[in-house]
């Protein structure tokens, strides 16, 4: 095995082009587990922790561009106010030690259906910036990034540079089921993001299908049902229906963490609650504005 | 490969490090620093918690090659000579050590907490230690130790 240590992004892309079999390594919270347990033996590890650009974020034209190497702990501390849904999800990742090292870029690279970062990215309509030396930059909507269990849209010579995301234009929530409040791989998870300016609701479902996915029928239902003009209350029946539609978008399996039936039930509850919290926040903001 | 790293204030060079090797293995098996414990090797238990450039992390999940040119501080590096760090003293006095296996990780993580937050609430202590498993004590004595260390640190100011 080789250990590649590029210092610049250009060198990282060149290394990946020359060695498509090299496994990118950032915080190590997934990759090192697989190596420690002899589950993978890549021909090379491509350490990206020296590439400074990856650990930076900035804001341009009303959008945030967050480097793939920004750890969860910094996302929470530095961007929690602008990305509340993603920050809530980040707080549920592993433990403090894991959040100090783990990154959204690593989450996207691993592309686990249970990755906590994915549902909020889907709900917010984030776009993933990937790049190769040969073909340059590709911008891939989160919606089209996940291609199968632990498979993503990256070509072998591409690396994840950043994700682009709009600072929350409305309330966002993330909710997750697990056996305790730390060190939990989601049994299922759900994210909702209100886009009041577009009268739209974004969703993301985690750990309940081969890939993280949106729940389009639930999004359309909520967009039509919510009283955007009057900010009137969300009826319990509508919240329940939203939950059912979210559960309907999932395709869960039975596994060691839970049964398909439980996941469906839990998702409906999480989605009903999350939409209710978000809409109530939106209504409260409206009252404050008046 | 060769790795040059500053560990507990002293620059060290280690040869014949395997490219897939963890920092934990390098510390324990090549550098004579067995304080950081090897248990789960997947970041679940926190027994191997060390500082990397001042930030606590599980040494089992850091590739040895990633620490080239960086600074690592292990539990061995907390005491000042013969004098234990106040967090270590508090663990001893509060009876927070039973079999002792989880203790190094808990001490490093508690040391970081108190360094950042000299008066942590119980909720903050629990949150900070959520990634450190102890199968002996039931955690109550550990919480006592962290509270004691924080009080002492506050009093010493």
Boltz contact constraints between the chains, C-beta under 6 A:
constraints:
  - contact:
      token1: [A, 1]
      token2: [B, 19]
      max_distance: 6.0
  - contact:
      token1: [A, 1]
      token2: [B, 20]
      max_distance: 6.0
  - contact:
      token1: [A, 3]
      token2: [B, 1]
      max_distance: 6.0
  - contact:
      token1: [A, 3]
      token2: [B, 19]
      max_distance: 6.0
  - contact:
      token1: [A, 3]
      token2: [B, 65]
      max_distance: 6.0
  - contact:
      token1: [A, 28]
      token2: [B, 61]
      max_distance: 6.0
  - contact:
      token1: [A, 28]
      token2: [B, 62]
      max_distance: 6.0
  - contact:
      token1: [A, 28]
      token2: [B, 63]
      max_distance: 6.0
  - contact:
      token1: [A, 29]
      token2: [B, 43]
      max_distance: 6.0
  - contact:
      token1: [A, 29]
      token2: [B, 61]
      max_distance: 6.0
  - contact:
      token1: [A, 32]
      token2: [B, 61]
      max_distance: 6.0
  - contact:
      token1: [A, 33]
      token2: [B, 42]
      max_distance: 6.0
  - contact:
      token1: [A, 35]
      token2: [B, 20]
      max_distance: 6.0
  - contact:
      token1: [A, 36]
      token2: [B, 41]
      max_distance: 6.0
  - contact:
      token1: [A, 47]
      token2: [B, 66]
      max_distance: 6.0
  - contact:
      token1: [A, 49]
      token2: [B, 66]
      max_distance: 6.0
  - contact:
      token1: [A, 95]
      token2: [B, 130]
      max_distance: 6.0
  - contact:
      token1: [A, 95]
      token2: [B, 131]
      max_distance: 6.0
  - contact:
      token1: [A, 96]
      token2: [B, 128]
      max_distance: 6.0
  - contact:
      token1: [A, 96]
      token2: [B, 131]
      max_distance: 6.0
  - contact:
      token1: [A, 97]
      token2: [B, 49]
      max_distance: 6.0
  - contact:
      token1: [A, 97]
      token2: [B, 56]
      max_distance: 6.0
  - contact:
      token1: [A, 97]
      token2: [B, 57]
      max_distance: 6.0
  - contact:
      token1: [A, 97]
      token2: [B, 58]
      max_distance: 6.0
  - contact:
      token1: [A, 97]
      token2: [B, 131]
      max_distance: 6.0
  - contact:
      token1: [A, 98]
      token2: [B, 43]
      max_distance: 6.0
  - contact:
      token1: [A, 100]
      token2: [B, 55]
      max_distance: 6.0
  - contact:
      token1: [A, 100]
      token2: [B, 57]
      max_distance: 6.0
  - contact:
      token1: [A, 101]
      token2: [B, 57]
      max_distance: 6.0
  - contact:
      token1: [A, 182]
      token2: [B, 130]
      max_distance: 6.0
  - contact:
      token1: [A, 183]
      token2: [B, 44]
      max_distance: 6.0
